[in-house]
Amino acid sequence: MTHPHVKFTDRIARVLPQIVVAPGFAAILYFVYGFIIWTGYISLTKSKMLPNYTLIGTRPYERLFQMDRWSIAIENLFIFGFLFVFASVVVGCLLAVLLDQKIRAEGFIRTIYLYPMAISFIITGTAWKWIMNPSLGLETVVRGWGWESFRFGWTVDNNLAIYALVMAAVWQASGFAMALFLSALRSVDQDIIKAASLDGAPPWQIYLRIILPSMRPVFMSAMVILSHLAIKSFDLVVALTGGGPGYASTLPANFMYEMTFRRNEIAVGAASAMVMLATVAAIMVPYLYSELRGEKHV
């Protein structure tokens, strides 16, 4: 006969994982998905300085897409996102290939490459702001060496400020891409590489035709993660350019903050946030769907 205390203990053991997970799950449900629903509702109201729950339909979205500043923010996002993702993937891949050559002090060099990702975008933006400051940064140093015509005032140039953001972001994120690619390179079947080497294939052909094509899922993962970082970029802009000169380097996240907390246009800010969410979903949902389909076919 089974003792009642044993049955009770078994029941507790079965439900203990659910009990432990439940508070965190409830918090995520409320503070993440609950506020997403709230933001979506507010984006359909006539909220100004304070929330107003009177529905007015899609008028905030119409106002949003009529604003020149929003159009510039979207254009900047396309420029910043494309260059940031492309350059981070290329630089990260090259660094991973170089480290894959079993060089000396690999651990030390890998740490140097990864270090920028360990610091916040605020610190990165502040450091690069000093470097690019025409009055005390790289421009001053190079002119002190005798090159009087040297110019490097990207952060104060309307046409170049967005590229200053790209440079700082790539510096920070390329180490992360390198870590992803290096782990993928180390997991490639060595027998295939040895067979190609015995057939006389040079190292560059082995990488281009065998190793890198086999890393397509890792490339896709890196691009999705970096695209997500690009869409929600905020603090780097605040620290490096402040969205300026004017709003030449404003991104959608900065526009959303400006409308919501400084211009007293909560409904328009919420509408911009929902557009950003839709953009992230357009990237993440197909990726997750393809990953789940791949797992089912395995």
C-alpha positions, 0 to 999 in steps of 0.5 A, a space after each residue: 500500500 502506497 503511503 499518502 505522504 509519498 503520493 503527495 510528494 510525487 504530485 508536488 515533484 510533478 507540478 514543481 517546475 510549473 510552480 517555479 516557472 509560473 511567476 516569470 511566465 505571468 510577469 512576461 505575459 503582463 509586462 511584455 504582451 500586455 503592454 504590446 496590446 496596450 500600445 496597440 490600443 493607444 495607437 488608435 486613440 487621440 492620446 496627447 500628453 496623457 493616455 486618452 482611451 477614445 478610439 479614433 481609428 487609424 488617424 495616428 498612423 495617417 499622421 505618422 506617415 505624413 511626417 517628414 521626420 518619420 520618412 527620414 527615420 525610415 530612410 535612415 533605418 534602411 541605410 543603417 540596417 543594411 550597412 550595419 548587418 552587411 559589414 558586421 557579417 563580412 567583418 565577423 566572417 573574415 575575423 573568424 576565418 583568420 582565427 580558424 588558422 590556429 594562430 598564436 594567442 588565439 584566446 587573447 585575440 578572440 577576447 579583444 574582438 569580443 570585448 566591444 560586445 560586452 560594453 553597452 551602446 552608450 559607452 560605445 557611442 560616447 567613446 566614438 563621439 570623442 574619436 569623431 569630435 573635430 575639436 579633440 578627436 582623430 581630426 585634431 590628432 592627424 592635423 597635429 601630425 602635419 596633415 592640415 587638410 584632414 577632415 573627420 567631422 562625420 558626426 556634425 555632417 548631415 550627409 555623413 552622420 548616419 555612417 558614423 553610427 554604422 561605423 560605431 555599431 559595426 565595431 561593437 557587433 562584429 565580434 559577436 558575429 565572429 564568435 558565431 562564425 568561429 563556433 560554426 567553423 569549428 563544427 564543420 566535418 574535418 573529414 570533408 576538409 581533409 578530402 578536399 585538401 588531398 584532392 589538391 584544393 587550395 584553402 581559399 576554395 575549401 572555404 568558399 565552396 565547402 565550409 562557408 556554404 555549409 554555414 548558411 543557417 549560421 549566416 541566417 541567424 546572425 543576420 536576423 539577430 543583427 537586423 533586430 539590433 538595428 531596428 531597435 537601436 536607440 542608445 547608440 544614436 543618443 550617445 553618438 549623434 543625438 539624432 542630429 545634426 538636426 534629425 539627419 541621423 534619427 532612427 525610428 526608436 528615437 522618433 518614437 521616444 521624441 514623440 511620446 515623451 517630448 512632443 506629447 504625441 503619445 498616439 503617434 509615438 505608439 503608432 511608430 512603436 507598432 510599426 517597428 514591432 511589425 518590422 521585427 515580426 516580419 523578420 522573426 516570424 519567417 525565420 522561426 517558421 523555417 527553423 521549426 519546419 527544419 526541426 520537424 523534417 529532422 
